[in-house]
Amino acid sequence: MISMNEEQFELDNTPDAENLWKAIGGSFSNISQAINEFVDDSISNFRRNCGNAAMIRTVRLTLNACGEMVNITVEDGGTGIRNLSNAMTLAGQADRETPLNEHGYGLKHALAYVDAKGSGWEIATRTEEDLKRNRCQVIKSPYAIGKGKLNSVYRTNWWPAHLGPTGTMISVSCSMELLRTLCPEDNEKQKTFWQMVDILEEDLRYTYADILYKGEADIELVVSDGKASRQKKLKPLFPQWEAGTLQELPVQKYDLGGGSLQIHCRYGSICSDKNNHSHYIRSMDASGVEIRINGRAIEHGLIKQVWGRSIHNSQNAFLAQIDLQTDSWDALPSTKNAKNGFREEDPRLRKLFRWIRANVQLPPSSRETKEQKLLAQLAEKMRANPGMTRVAQEEGVFRTIGLNERVDLLTAKDGAVTIYEGKASQTKTRDVYQMMMYWHGCVQDGIPVAEAVLIGERHTKAVRRLIQHINGMLGPDGRPYCFRAVTWAEEGITA
């Protein structure tokens, strides 16, 4: 209500489409997550129209490398997009099909991430009605806001897709640099195009494992670099469980606060799959709780979020798989807009964590890890060296300022101290910085450290380059660092 001393005036807060496009693409960590959004829309369409016998329940992902650019198409044989206006509206939820379309952001966010300039994407879709009229609907970049502003047309006598007479095909191009977001930054060397394709394939097999296994959809990957080509139907990626460790709980109906759903749960210890890049490899990042919604992986590596503490390295084989099955949006914990995690403040998620704590048993931590056994052997070897005056494991540093950071191994010989940072497997660049911290702790405490040794099963080129770089620098006491990298085998130590 306007009072007598107020006069109303109008504001125009229509978003600027170009700047909005640049902003909404920042929801993803890598291109795989964006491609998953395109696949989600296809699978959601399959589920909504599961009774349509004529539908081709296949998603075909095509990547064609051309120099420093990659042309990407995602095609399905579904029933097409019935409401393109809603599909291209931010937060458009007028025609949601399944919980995979929870937010109404995915398609737009994914396109904006892959094509940040918003200058090279196209969507073609054909419904049964379009098929009868011998046409398809096409929307082209750039993105625009407002009625009649998007570049949308009907095309007759034309259909670019190949899977079936109806469906949807998304075409977009990205830089090779964006494809490299699939690789961790501390990798020892730049991956080739085909190696990045392998990583993307693994992620698709992991994310949609249960959906592929149950036959709800097929995913085909077609790739070419101008010289070689590959086409394959993806198989689901499942963990390899250690014998006798798998516990499968009875399916439980449960209400997290928004209605009943089914919780499918199994847990145990997994074997490390050396063929994998990042999933089911018995690492701290890959272990813990994995949560899916109707078979689609949402988040993994959850330990501290559930139990409030990190697990010991000896528990890295632990895996709990939780699948929440329901057709109700309200029954599920809310996901982030990019579906690459859950919203931590959601009370339904906190209640799910309580259910997990009540029903899933964390494995006890081993008293002695492989790493500790290796370090114990190294300590014994050092004690046998002539002239060695001190050999100490878990030696504290920074004690003069009230801290107690523990060095894996410290030895003293002829008044000179050597410190060791040990890793059971391959070392990483962050291990070098951890060793630098221990060096600083020794200097702070007045310990005459002469050398720091990083010891592991193997060292990446990035680790060796970093050590070489640091050895050209001066430490906090004005002396040059003296770091080196050795392997357990070089020291004659075996597990």
TARA-V473638 format. One line per field, one symbol per residue. phi: phi as a letter, one per 20 degrees, with the letter a starting at -180 (. if undefined). psi: psi as a letter, one per 20 degrees, with the letter a starting at -180 (. if undefined). burial: # if it has 24 or more other ideal C-beta (glycine too) atoms within 12 Angstrom, else .. A space follows every 50 residues. Layout:
phi=???
psi=???
burial=???
//
This chain:
phi=.eefeccfcedddfffffffgfffeeedebfffffgfffgffffffffdf eefefeecddddcdebmeccecccccdfenefcfgffeefmfcfcfebgf dgdndgffgfffffcffmcbdbcdbcegffffelbbecccfefbcofmef fcbedelbbffcfafcpccdcbdcefffffffdffeffbfffgfffffff gfffffgdgffffemfbdcdddcbdndcbbbbefdfddfeefgndfddef gcebdepcpfbdddcbbrddefefeeebdldlcffeeneddcdlnefdbb mecffedmbeefgfdfefbcddcedaeefffeffefgeldreffefffff ffffffffddeffffffcegfffffffffffffeffnfebccelfecmff dndbfdegbcccblnddddcddcfdfecfffffffffffffffgemeffd bccecbfacffffffffffffeddffdneffcdbdcdgffemdcf
psi=pprhkqpqrqqokpqohghgghhijjiqhrhghghhgghghghhgghhkh iohiqomppopppopncjqpppqoqrkbjrohnhgghjppkojhlpgrii kghjhgggggghggmhikjkqqppqprhghghjlrqpppqqrqqpqpjhq npqppqkpoirihrhraqpppqqrqhhhhiiiqqhjqhqpqrghhhgggg gghghghkghgghijhqqpqopqqjigqqqpqpqqqoqqopppjippoqq pppqoiijrqrpoppqrbpqqpoiiqgipljlrhhiabpppqolippgqr kofhhgijqqrqhijiipppppoopqjpghiqqprrhjkkrqohiphhgh hghhgghhipoqqqqqhorgghgghhghggghhippiphpopqlpqrkhi kjrmpppgppqppkipppqpopphcprrhhhghghhghghhgghjkpmph qppppahrprhhghhgghghijrqaijiqqqnqqprrhghjkpq.
burial=................#...#..##.##.####################. ....###########....#############.#..####.....##### ################.#..#######..#.....##########....# .#......#.#.##.###########.#######..#.....#..##### ############...########.#........#.####.#.......#. ...#.#....##########.##..########..############### ###.##....#..##############.#.############.....##. ###.##..##.##.....####.######..#.......####.###... ....########....#############.#############.#.#.## #######.##.###.##..##...#.....########..#.#..
//
